[in-house]
Amino acid sequence: MTARLQAVGAKGLLPRRFALACVLVVGACASRKMPPPGSVEAVDITPEERLGIDDVFEVRVFSEPDLSGPFRIAADGTVDYPFVGRVSVVGLRSGDVQELIASKLRDGYLKRPQVSVMVKEWNSRKVSVIGQVQRPGSVAYFPKMTIVDAIAAAGGFTGIAAKNSVTLRREAKGSVQSRNCPVAEISEGRAPNIVLQPGDILVVDERMF
């Protein structure tokens, strides 16, 4: 008799536990804040770190100050390196440039060159900001740059800018995608920020009076 009561009691607990679990799930979903319709979530997209024209990198060769210093990539994708001459570096990563320079220095100049390369300026990566900003044109891109950063780099809005009517144009897979970005709401924390990519174009509309 006791065994039957324990069995019935165990069966009775299952529906209660199931109902309690459902209540907890529904409550968690209800407490989660959903993003406003049409908003764009901030996405951290790091571009491939390959050097381009006008980028600046610094080379340091241990105990060789004459071989150390900053170098800017010319329009033909090369730098003029001491003793070595013109070296093509466009499209390479910093580690590739380091190995390339060390290899050329070993070829008749130094026995065991200790070379380090650090990128100082990513000038080949640009974001265009046009329309109602103080300084329309291209601004230098940096990792994790947001739409608010780009507007600030362009000098901020003009007095007649439509701050919640900024169009982001981005080329992806051969097509251009456009979306409206409410920058004023983003600045005030009412909308999620947007992380940009090199090559993005921002168009700031004029406010309708």
C-alpha positions as CSV (number, residue, x, y, z in Angstrom):
1,M,0.0,0.0,0.0
2,T,2.8,2.4,0.9
3,A,4.6,1.6,-2.4
4,R,1.4,2.5,-4.4
5,L,1.1,5.8,-2.6
6,Q,4.7,6.7,-3.3
7,A,4.2,5.8,-7.0
8,V,1.1,7.9,-7.3
9,G,2.8,10.8,-5.5
10,A,5.8,10.7,-7.9
11,K,3.4,10.7,-10.9
12,G,1.6,13.7,-9.4
13,L,4.8,15.7,-9.1
14,L,5.6,15.4,-12.8
15,P,2.9,17.7,-14.1
16,R,3.6,20.2,-11.3
17,R,7.3,20.3,-12.2
18,F,6.5,20.7,-15.9
19,A,4.2,23.6,-15.2
20,L,6.7,25.3,-13.0
21,A,9.4,24.9,-15.8
22,C,7.0,26.5,-18.3
23,V,6.3,29.4,-16.0
24,L,10.0,30.1,-15.6
25,V,10.7,29.9,-19.3
26,V,7.8,32.3,-20.1
27,G,8.9,34.7,-17.4
28,A,12.5,34.8,-18.7
29,C,11.3,35.5,-22.3
30,A,9.0,38.2,-21.1
31,S,11.8,39.9,-19.1
32,R,14.2,39.9,-22.0
33,K,14.3,43.2,-23.8
34,M,13.8,42.9,-27.5
35,P,15.6,45.3,-29.9
36,P,13.3,47.9,-31.6
37,P,12.0,47.0,-35.0
38,G,14.5,47.7,-37.8
39,S,17.4,48.2,-35.5
40,V,20.9,47.1,-36.4
41,E,22.9,45.2,-33.8
42,A,26.5,46.2,-33.3
43,V,28.7,43.5,-34.9
44,D,32.4,43.3,-34.3
45,I,33.9,42.6,-37.7
46,T,37.7,42.8,-37.9
47,P,39.0,43.3,-41.5
48,E,41.8,41.2,-42.7
49,E,45.0,42.8,-41.7
50,R,46.8,43.2,-45.0
51,L,48.7,46.4,-45.8
52,G,47.6,48.8,-48.5
53,I,48.7,51.9,-50.3
54,D,49.5,54.8,-47.9
55,D,49.7,52.6,-44.8
56,V,52.6,53.4,-42.5
57,F,54.5,50.7,-40.6
58,E,57.6,50.9,-38.4
59,V,60.5,48.6,-38.8
60,R,62.9,48.0,-35.9
61,V,66.2,46.0,-36.4
62,F,68.0,45.2,-33.2
63,S,71.2,47.3,-32.8
64,E,70.8,48.7,-36.3
65,P,69.3,52.2,-36.0
66,D,70.0,53.0,-39.7
67,L,67.8,50.2,-40.7
68,S,65.0,51.1,-38.3
69,G,62.2,53.7,-38.8
70,P,58.8,54.4,-40.3
71,F,57.9,53.6,-43.9
72,R,54.9,54.7,-45.9
73,I,53.7,52.4,-48.7
74,A,53.9,54.3,-52.1
75,A,51.3,54.3,-54.8
76,D,53.0,51.4,-56.5
77,G,52.8,49.3,-53.4
78,T,56.4,49.4,-52.4
79,V,58.7,51.0,-49.8
80,D,62.3,52.1,-50.3
81,Y,64.3,50.2,-47.7
82,P,67.9,51.0,-46.8
83,F,70.5,48.9,-48.7
84,V,67.8,46.7,-50.1
85,G,66.0,49.1,-52.4
86,R,62.4,48.9,-53.5
87,V,60.4,46.2,-51.7
88,S,56.8,45.3,-52.6
89,V,54.7,45.0,-49.5
90,V,51.2,45.8,-50.5
91,G,48.8,43.0,-49.7
92,L,51.1,41.5,-47.0
93,R,50.5,41.1,-43.3
94,S,52.9,42.7,-40.9
95,G,54.4,39.3,-40.1
96,D,55.0,38.7,-43.8
97,V,56.8,42.0,-44.1
98,Q,58.9,41.2,-41.1
99,E,60.0,37.9,-42.6
100,L,60.6,39.5,-46.0
101,I,62.9,42.2,-44.7
102,A,64.8,39.8,-42.5
103,S,65.3,37.5,-45.5
104,K,66.7,40.3,-47.6
105,L,69.0,41.5,-44.8
106,R,70.4,38.0,-44.4
107,D,71.2,38.1,-48.1
108,G,74.6,39.7,-47.8
109,Y,74.0,42.3,-45.1
110,L,73.4,40.8,-41.6
111,K,73.9,37.2,-40.4
112,R,71.1,37.0,-37.9
113,P,68.9,40.1,-38.2
114,Q,66.3,40.5,-35.5
115,V,63.4,42.4,-37.2
116,S,60.1,43.6,-35.8
117,V,57.3,45.3,-37.8
118,M,54.4,47.3,-36.3
119,V,51.7,49.0,-38.3
120,K,51.3,52.7,-37.2
121,E,48.6,54.0,-39.6
122,W,46.0,52.1,-41.6
123,N,45.5,54.9,-44.1
124,S,44.3,52.5,-46.9
125,R,41.2,51.7,-44.9
126,K,38.7,54.5,-45.3
127,V,35.1,55.3,-44.5
128,S,33.3,58.0,-46.5
129,V,31.1,60.4,-44.7
130,I,29.1,62.8,-47.0
131,G,26.2,65.1,-46.7
132,Q,25.5,67.3,-43.7
133,V,28.7,67.0,-41.7
134,Q,31.3,69.6,-41.0
135,R,34.1,68.0,-43.0
136,P,32.6,65.7,-45.7
137,G,35.0,63.2,-47.2
138,S,37.0,60.1,-46.2
139,V,38.0,59.4,-42.6
140,A,40.6,56.8,-41.6
141,Y,39.2,53.5,-40.4
142,F,40.3,51.8,-37.2
143,P,39.3,48.5,-35.7
144,K,35.9,48.5,-34.0
145,M,35.0,51.9,-35.5
146,T,31.4,52.7,-35.0
147,I,29.0,55.0,-36.9
148,V,29.2,57.5,-34.0
149,D,33.0,57.5,-34.3
150,A,32.9,58.2,-38.1
151,I,30.5,61.1,-37.7
152,A,32.7,62.6,-35.0
153,A,35.8,62.1,-37.2
154,A,34.0,64.1,-39.9
155,G,33.6,67.0,-37.5
156,G,30.0,66.2,-36.4
157,F,26.7,67.1,-37.8
158,T,25.9,70.5,-39.3
159,G,23.0,72.5,-37.9
160,I,20.6,71.3,-40.6
161,A,21.5,67.6,-40.4
162,A,18.8,65.0,-40.1
163,K,20.6,63.1,-37.3
164,N,18.2,60.2,-37.3
165,S,18.3,59.9,-41.1
166,V,21.8,58.6,-41.9
167,T,22.1,56.1,-44.6
168,L,24.8,53.4,-44.4
169,R,25.8,51.9,-47.7
170,R,27.9,48.8,-47.7
171,E,29.0,46.6,-50.6
172,A,28.7,42.9,-49.9
173,K,28.9,40.0,-52.4
174,G,28.7,42.2,-55.4
175,S,25.7,44.2,-54.3
176,V,25.2,47.4,-52.4
177,Q,23.1,47.2,-49.2
178,S,21.5,50.3,-47.7
179,R,19.9,50.9,-44.3
180,N,18.8,53.8,-42.3
181,C,20.7,54.5,-39.0
182,P,19.2,56.7,-36.2
183,V,22.5,58.2,-35.1
184,A,20.8,60.6,-32.6
185,E,19.1,57.7,-30.8
186,I,22.3,55.7,-30.9
187,S,24.2,58.6,-29.3
188,E,21.6,58.8,-26.5
189,G,21.7,55.1,-25.9
190,R,18.2,54.4,-27.2
191,A,19.4,52.3,-30.2
192,P,22.3,49.8,-30.6
193,N,25.5,51.2,-32.1
194,I,26.7,50.0,-35.5
195,V,30.3,48.8,-36.1
196,L,31.6,49.8,-39.5
197,Q,33.8,48.2,-42.1
198,P,36.4,49.7,-44.4
199,G,34.7,51.0,-47.6
200,D,31.4,51.9,-45.9
201,I,29.7,55.1,-47.0
202,L,27.6,57.2,-44.7
203,V,25.2,59.7,-46.2
204,V,23.7,62.3,-43.8
205,D,20.5,63.8,-45.1
206,E,19.3,67.4,-44.7
207,R,16.6,68.0,-42.1
208,M,13.2,68.8,-43.5
209,F,11.9,72.1,-42.2
